[in-house]
Amino acid sequence: MIDKDPSSFPAITYTWVACWGAISGGLAYLQKLKQNKKFDLRSFSIESALAAFVAILVFWGCEAGGANKLVEAITIGIAAHHSTRAIMILRNKVLGDEPK
């Protein structure tokens, strides 16, 4: 029997993971500003929220695999930072869409 499931973690853990992911996603968006030169609050919010969601999924994966807490934090940050890029690549491969 599994001793951990998603409902067994306290809310502070999810808050920490989501905030870490949102910060990573926000930093990824700010890096994109070098190319676009225009800040869009809507795009910033969407990228941060998406990164927070990806961070929670990666957290669950790391917990299921029994990863070290430091490795979890590093993996969550990196995955959240690259989340929107990965989704754009998948969209292009599956749907054949070109980025706008």
N, C-alpha and C positions, 0 to 999 in steps of 0.2 A: 504494500500500500504506500502511496506517495504521502510523505509527511508535510509537504508544502503544496498549497494550491493558491491561485490568485486572490482568494478571499482571506487567506491567512496572514497577509502582510498588513501592517498598520498603515493608516492614511499618511503618516509623515514620510514613510518610505516612498509611496507613490508621488507625493508632493516633491520630494527631493529628486526623484528620477525625472519627473515631468519638467521641473525647473531646469535641471541639467540639460535635458534635451532641448528645451526652448532656447536656452542660452546658446547652445551649439548651433541650432538652426538660425538664430538671429545673427550670429557671427558669420555664418555662411551667406546669409542675405547681404550683410554689410560688405562682404568681399565682392559680391556681384555688383555693388554700386560703383565700383571702379570702372566697369564696362558701361553701365546704363547712365550714370551720373544723375539719376533722379530717384528720390526716395518715394515709395508708395506704401502707405500705412497698411492698406489691404493686403498687398503681397507679403509684407513683413509679417503680419499677423498669421496669414495662412501658412507660411513657411515655418514659423515658430510653432504653431499648433501641430502641424504635420510632424515636425521633428520631435515634439513631446510624445506624440502617439508612437512613433517608431522607437523612441527611447524605452517606452513601457514594454513594447513587444520584445526588444532586445534584452531588457531586464528579465523578463520571464524566461527567455531562452537561456540566458546565463545562469539563472537560478536552477533551471531544470538540468543543466549540464554540470552544476556544482562548481562553478568558477569562483576563483578568489575574488574578494570584494574590490580590490584595487584593479584587477583585470576587468571586472564588471564596469567600474566607473570609466575606465579608459575606452572600453568597447562601446559603451552607451554614448559617450561623447563623440567618438569618431563616426559611429553609425548615424547618429542624429545629424551631424554636420553634413554628411553626404546623402541624406535621405531624399531630398528633392531632386538631386542629380540622378540618383538611381531610378526614381520613379519616372523621370523624364526619359531616360534611356529605355526603360521597359515600355513606356508608351510608344516611343518611336519604333521599337522592334516589333511589338505586337500589333499595333494599329497602323503603323506606317506613317504616323503624323510627323510633320516637321515642326520644330520649335518656332514660335512666333517672334 
